[in-house]
Amino acid sequence: MTKVAGIDEVAIVGAGWMGSGISTICALGGYPVNLVDVSQEILDRCVGKIRANLDLLVEADEVTAADADAALGRIQPTTSMADGLGRSQLAIEAVPEKLEIKQEVFVKMEAAARPGTILGTNSSGLPTTDIAALCNRPEQIVGIHVFEPPFVLRAVEVIRGQRTSDDTFEKAVAFVESVGSVPIRVLKDRRSFVINFLQQAMRKAALDLVEAGVTTEEDIIKAARHSFGVKYVAMGPYSARGGVDRANQYEPEALEEMGRRALEMLPVIRAARTLD
Ligand SMILES: NC(=O)c1ccc[n+]([C@@H]2O[C@H](COP(=O)([O-])OP(=O)(O)OC[C@H]3O[C@@H](n4cnc5c(N)ncnc54)[C@H](O)[C@@H]3O)[C@@H](O)[C@H]2O)c1
């Protein structure tokens, strides 16, 4: 993996659950990680969790033991925002999901960061524009929303706040790619962004069906696992050619393509059969 030019070190602010996952992918991507939290005890716990994440990846043959050791060696825990941010050209905040806490932390991050440092927020749904509201350089603030566990689920939403600059947005996209993840561009700032919005729609439909007595929760899980769950991986929602299908009606050649892609998904389909 190639690091983004101009980003030598990164900071992760908030060494909780998500902080450990984000640190894991950044360190595996070759970036020294300045891990910032309010106490040494929290930092120690987080480093233990990063080690556990890396062990899982070694066990799954995703990374070598040597690469895991090297990644752990890149973690630099600190209780000093000034130290952590001062050394970094990109920072990602992962503190609790409360607007006031995030706004306050962003003011501190901005004060500690050198000019030009990109400040990302891992908020699951708060608009990036609101989180940046008390800052002087909102053009350098962008949403970088990872999914749990980030070293397995590789989509990362990159959210353009109302005042995020083109340069900040594109650098954040490049950074996500540089750690082997898949950037999903969210071009308009809104609550829930894209992925959680889609998931919420599906969850609501599932609840409606169960409440109306049409089917059971168990059968909805099986339905997802053995039909559209796999199809989504291969093609996205209702799509035969990779785009969103609006007509929901397939031409013969599209059906052929769908069949071919379904065959490519056989390992996933077999794995799904073991879960019932
Ligand atoms: N848990 C998930 O599945 C998930 C998935 C995606 C995104 N997120 C988002 O990630 C963010 C963090 O969630 P989490 O589950 O990791 O929370 P968490 O409670 O596990 O961790 C938050 C950490 O932030 C630290 N913190 C608080 N104030 C701080 C400050 N001023 N300076 C430095 N550190 C500070 C806390 O000490 C704690 O260690 C939230 O915005 C959440 O919505 C969570």
Ligand as a Chemical Component Dictionary entry (heavy atoms), coordinates in Angstrom:
data_LIG
# 
_chem_comp.id                   LIG 
_chem_comp.type                 NON-POLYMER 
_chem_comp.pdbx_formal_charge   0 
_chem_comp.three_letter_code    LIG 
# 
loop_
_chem_comp_atom.comp_id 
_chem_comp_atom.atom_id 
_chem_comp_atom.alt_atom_id 
_chem_comp_atom.type_symbol 
_chem_comp_atom.charge 
_chem_comp_atom.model_Cartn_x 
_chem_comp_atom.model_Cartn_y 
_chem_comp_atom.model_Cartn_z 
_chem_comp_atom.pdbx_ordinal 
LIG N1  N1  N 0  -19.363 1.446  17.679 1  
LIG C1  C1  C 0  -19.664 1.381  16.395 2  
LIG O1  O1  O 0  -20.093 0.326  15.860 3  
LIG C2  C2  C 0  -19.444 2.592  15.500 4  
LIG C3  C3  C 0  -19.342 2.424  14.111 5  
LIG C4  C4  C 0  -19.049 3.535  13.335 6  
LIG C5  C5  C 0  -18.891 4.774  13.927 7  
LIG N2  N2  N 1  -19.010 4.921  15.283 8  
LIG C6  C6  C 0  -18.804 6.242  15.875 9  
LIG O2  O2  O 0  -17.481 6.301  16.401 10 
LIG C7  C7  C 0  -17.452 7.232  17.490 11 
LIG C8  C8  C 0  -16.831 6.569  18.693 12 
LIG O3  O3  O 0  -17.607 5.466  19.076 13 
LIG P1  P1  P 0  -17.029 4.331  20.038 14 
LIG O4  O4  O 0  -18.047 3.242  20.023 15 
LIG O5  O5  O -1 -15.630 4.017  19.678 16 
LIG O6  O6  O 0  -17.046 5.113  21.465 17 
LIG P2  P2  P 0  -16.248 4.733  22.808 18 
LIG O7  O7  O 0  -17.090 5.251  23.914 19 
LIG O8  O8  O 0  -15.852 3.290  22.804 20 
LIG O9  O9  O 0  -14.904 5.586  22.732 21 
LIG C9  C9  C 0  -14.861 6.986  22.814 22 
LIG C10 C10 C 0  -13.496 7.382  23.376 23 
LIG O10 O10 O 0  -13.369 8.804  23.269 24 
LIG C11 C11 C 0  -12.617 9.223  24.382 25 
LIG N3  N3  N 0  -12.740 10.664 24.586 26 
LIG C12 C12 C 0  -13.791 11.368 25.065 27 
LIG N4  N4  N 0  -13.492 12.694 25.138 28 
LIG C13 C13 C 0  -12.213 12.806 24.655 29 
LIG C14 C14 C 0  -11.340 13.914 24.482 30 
LIG N5  N5  N 0  -11.713 15.144 24.812 31 
LIG N6  N6  N 0  -10.097 13.679 23.983 32 
LIG C15 C15 C 0  -9.689  12.425 23.659 33 
LIG N7  N7  N 0  -10.498 11.347 23.835 34 
LIG C16 C16 C 0  -11.742 11.532 24.317 35 
LIG C17 C17 C 0  -13.166 8.390  25.537 36 
LIG O11 O11 O 0  -12.265 8.374  26.647 37 
LIG C18 C18 C 0  -13.305 7.029  24.865 38 
LIG O12 O12 O 0  -12.136 6.242  25.009 39 
LIG C19 C19 C 0  -18.898 7.698  17.694 40 
LIG O13 O13 O 0  -19.103 8.910  17.014 41 
LIG C20 C20 C 0  -19.704 6.584  17.055 42 
LIG O14 O14 O 0  -20.980 6.994  16.625 43 
LIG C21 C21 C 0  -19.264 3.847  16.085 44 
# 
loop_
_chem_comp_bond.comp_id 
_chem_comp_bond.atom_id_1 
_chem_comp_bond.atom_id_2 
_chem_comp_bond.value_order 
_chem_comp_bond.pdbx_ordinal 
LIG N1  C1  SING 1  
LIG C1  O1  DOUB 2  
LIG C1  C2  SING 3  
LIG C2  C3  SING 4  
LIG C2  C21 DOUB 5  
LIG C3  C4  DOUB 6  
LIG C4  C5  SING 7  
LIG C5  N2  DOUB 8  
LIG N2  C6  SING 9  
LIG N2  C21 SING 10 
LIG C6  O2  SING 11 
LIG C6  C20 SING 12 
LIG O2  C7  SING 13 
LIG C7  C8  SING 14 
LIG C7  C19 SING 15 
LIG C8  O3  SING 16 
LIG O3  P1  SING 17 
LIG P1  O4  DOUB 18 
LIG P1  O5  SING 19 
LIG P1  O6  SING 20 
LIG O6  P2  SING 21 
LIG P2  O7  DOUB 22 
LIG P2  O8  SING 23 
LIG P2  O9  SING 24 
LIG O9  C9  SING 25 
LIG C9  C10 SING 26 
LIG C10 O10 SING 27 
LIG C10 C18 SING 28 
LIG O10 C11 SING 29 
LIG C11 N3  SING 30 
LIG C11 C17 SING 31 
LIG N3  C12 SING 32 
LIG N3  C16 SING 33 
LIG C12 N4  DOUB 34 
LIG N4  C13 SING 35 
LIG C13 C14 SING 36 
LIG C13 C16 DOUB 37 
LIG C14 N5  SING 38 
LIG C14 N6  DOUB 39 
LIG N6  C15 SING 40 
LIG C15 N7  DOUB 41 
LIG N7  C16 SING 42 
LIG C17 O11 SING 43 
LIG C17 C18 SING 44 
LIG C18 O12 SING 45 
LIG C19 O13 SING 46 
LIG C19 C20 SING 47 
LIG C20 O14 SING 48 
# 
